[in-house]
Amino acid sequence: MNYQLIEIQGEQTNLACPYCQHVVLNWEEEQYVQPCEHTAFVAMDLGFEYIADQFERCLPHSVDDIHTHEMNVFEEITHAQVEQLFIYKMELGVADLYRYVGITLF
């Protein structure tokens, strides 16, 4: 898989899609996860907050298996079979845990 990892400073930074400029993470909204058509996933080291059906089919294991067997979320998303993926990584603000937002063209 071809992915680009982009590290974002600050755990509550709004994040806009580079393709359509839609704000995917909007901390001013109660429902801060606002996926657009390019959002592959929003995940944390603890599990997935959102995943597009098209992206889940590209993962080596299902989301249910990842959660049940407590697999490494970052490792799983970086082994997905997609051509180009931007992965935005930001701290959760808790004990070396991170949030990841994946953006791709499906």
Secondary structure, DSSP 8 states (H G I E B T S, - for coil): --EEEEEESSTT--EE-TTT--EEE-TTSSS-B---TTEEEEEETTEEEEE-HHHHTTSSS-HHHHHHTT--HHHHHHT---S-EEEEEEE-SSTT-EEEEEE---
